[in-house]
Amino acid sequence: MTIGTLSSDNSAAVYYAQELGIFKKYGIDAQISALASGPVTAAAVTGGALDIGVANVATIAVARTRGVQLKFLFPASIAGAGTLTDQIAVAKDSPVVNAADLNGKTIGVNGLRDLQQLCAMSWVDKHGGDSKTLHFIEVPIPQMGTALSLHRIDAGMPVEPFVTAQKDLIRSLGSVLDGVGPRYMVIGYLATDTWLATHPDVAARFVRAMREASQWGNTHRAESAAMIERIMHVDPTVGATMNRATYGTDLDPALMQPVLDAALKYGILDRPVPITDLIWRAPK
């Protein structure tokens, strides 16, 4: 099985499954690659370069409106009150101190018209700015801190472990995830309808393996942080202090709706998409 993930704590559970032998336990030989963004990963899955990838609900909903048949089979991470894995940040010496100061500014996101852009727009509006004035460019997550410190962008969306790894370069304005809603699925694992239809047993075993890996990640913070430090090549001191993701253990449709609602509000989706079109369940 080929799996595409992101360079973030939010989607790190797939590495736990590999490192702990959980995939092997369920008869899965996994090859894992880190890609730049959800849209890039979804495109790789659609094109057959990957069997399973990671993306957010808005990306997959937009894909389905364009005839691209993708579905989620398992959640990666869940945002809730106090989640600080994804932040909206500026350079240490930036004059920006609040959302209104971002009006007219350039924001770095890991993918255009993806969840990061949606979060930034909703966060700015929620906190007193005007999202209609924002300009967005793509910047890979690991490079956000450098782009900010060199003033190539006015604000960016660093994600753990890079929020903590780049703390000497950036200043956080807050959790960018709180703009969309109080609790929702940040990203999830997806595959094409065709792959799911032809590999239902493999997909079901993947779900079981990821549930075990996610439960382990939620309860073994020190050990999982050490894996993230090594795999994502960040300083060994980062894991002890970084903000941690909460990994999902069941695909809950209610946790997908806030993203769909926000995507419609901000024009990323041009029409409603039923949640049932976005979810795969293992045959009984």
N, C-alpha and C positions, 0 to 999 in steps of 0.2 A: 504494500500500500504506500502510495506517495501522498504526503501531507504537507500543506503549506500553512505556515503560521506567521506571526508578527514578532518583531523584537520588542516585546513588552511582557510585564508580569501578567497582564490580563489574559494572555493566551499561552502561558508557560506550562500549563498542566499536561500538554501533549509531550513535553520533555520529561516530566515526571514519569509518565507512562512508559517512556522509552528507557529511562535511566534505571528505574526500579524493576524492570523486567515484566511489567504489567501487560504490555502489548504481547510479549512472548507467551505469557500465561494464557492469553486468549487466542493464540495461534495467529498473531499478526506480525508480519515482518515489515516494520515501518521505516520509510526514508523521509526525513523531515527537512524542510527548507524554510528559511525565514525570508519573507518578501516585504516589500515596502509599505503596502497598504491593502485594505480590504478589496477595493476595486481591482487591483493588480492580481490579488489572490483569486478572486472570483473569475476573472478572465482566464487565468491559468487552469482553473477547474473546468470552465466551460469549453476550453480548447483541448482538454484531454491531457495537459501536461501534469496535472495533479488529480488524484482521486477525491481528496477531501481538502478543504481550505477553511480559512477563518475570515469572516466579514461581519458587518453589522446589518441590522434589519432593513435600514433604508436602502442600502446598496442592493440587497437581494430583491426587495420590493420593486425598485426601479428596473432591475434586470427582467423581472417577470412581466412588467408592463411592455417591455420591448421584445417579448417572446422568448427570453432566455430562461430555460426551465431549471431553476435551482431551488433546493429546499434545505432547511436546517434539520439536523438530526440530534444536535446536543448543544447546550449553552457553553460558552467559554467563561465569561465573567458577568457578575451582576453588580450594578451600581446601586447604592443605597445612601441613606443619610450619613454624611461624614466620610464618604469614599473620596480619597485624595490621590488615587493612582494617576489620574489625568488632570492636569492643571493648566490654567491659562497664565502665561508668564511673560515677563519683559526682561530686558537687560538690567543688570544691577544699577547702571547709571541712567536708566530711562526716566524721563520726566512723567511718564504715565503712572497714575496712582489709582484710577478707577475706570469703570466701563465707558463713561462719557468721554474720557481722554482718548479712547480708541477710535472715536468717530473719524472716518476718513483715512484710517491707518491700514497698513498692510499686515495681514495675519498669515503665519506659516502653518499649514496643515499637511498631514501625511497623504491626503488624497482629496482632490477637489470634488465637491458635492457628495462628500462622504460624511460619516458621523462626526468627525472632528469639526468640519465646517458647520454642520447643523448645531453642534453643541456651542460653538463660538457665537453663532448668531443668536441663539436663544439666551445664552448667558449675558451677552451684551445688552439685549433688550430687557431682560429681567432686572438688570442692575443699573439701568438708567442711561444706557447708550442707544445708538440707532444702528441696527444691523444693516440697514439699507446702504449705509455709507462705507461699509467695510470692503476691502480688497483682499483676495486670497491667492496665495501661491503655494505650490507643493514644496515641502521640505521633509526629507526622511527624519523619522523620530530621533535616531541617535545624533543627528546633526543640528537639532533645534537650538541647543545651548550655544554652539559656535555661531550659528546664523544670527542669533540675538546679540551676542557679544560684539559681533562685527557690524551690527546695525543693518543687516541685509533685510531684516523684517522688524516690525515694531512690536509684535507679540507672536507667541508660538504656543503650541500644545504639547509640551513634553509629557511623556508617560513613564511611569516607573519601569525599570530601575533608573532611567535617565533623569527623572526629576531630582533624585538625590545625588546621582553621580555628577550632575552639572550644577549643583547648588552654588558653587563659587562664581558661576557665570550668570545666573538668573535670579529673578525675584518674582515670587508667585503673587497673582492677584486673587486667586481662589480656585476652588474646584470647578472646572469647566463642565463637569457632568451634571451639576445641579440645575442647569438651565432647562434640560429636557423634561425632567420629572424627578420625584423623590425616590423611585425604585424602578429599574428596568434592566433588560439584558443589554449589555454593552456590545458584545460580539458573540458569535456562535460558530459552530462547525457546520459546514454545508457540503453538498454534493449535487450532481445533476440528477434529474428525475430518472434518466436512462441508467446511470450507474447504480442508483438505489434500487431500481426495478430488477436489475440483473445481478446484483450482489447483496440481497437482503440479509443473508446470514452474516456476511462480513461486516455490513453496516451495524447489525445488531451487536456483534462482538465488539466493534469499535465503541459503541455506546456504553456497553458494560465496562470496558477497559477505562474509558474516560471518566465514568462515574467513580470508579475506584481511585483513579489518580487524582481526581478533583477533591474527593473526600480526604485523601492523604494530604494534599496541598493545603487544605483549610485547617488541618490539625497539626501539621509539622512545619511551622513557619521557619525555624532556624535551618532545618535541613533543606527545605525548598529554596530558601534564599541563597544558600551556598551553591545550589545547582544553577540558579539564575546568574549569579556572579561569574561563575566559570563559563557557562554557555554563551552569555551575552557580553563577556569580556569587560566587566566593570570592576572597579576597585573592591577588594575583599571587605572593606569597611562599610560598603553601601548596604548590604543585606540586613545588617543589624538595626538600621534606622529608617529604611525606606518604607513608604506607605504600601500596604499589601492589598492585592485584589482578593475579592471573594469569588471563588469558583462555583459556577452553577452545577447542580447535580441532577436536575430534571428540566426538561424543556417545558416552560410554562407560557402558554399563549398570552396571558395577562401581562407578562413582563415584556412583551414585544410591542404591545399597543401604543405605549407612550412615544416610541420612536416613529411609528407610522403616523401618529397624529402630528408630531412636530415636522416630519418630512412633508406632509400635506400643507401645513401652515406656511412653511418657508419655500414652497415651490420646488422642492427636490423631487417630490412625487406630483404628477399632474392629475392623478385620479386615485381613489381609494383602492387598496388591495386587501382582499380577505386574508386574515391570518391563516385560515385553513389551507390557503394556497402556498404557504411558506413553511409548512411543517411536515416532516416525515415521521411516521410511527412504524416500529417494527411489526411485521405481520404476526398475528397470534395463532 
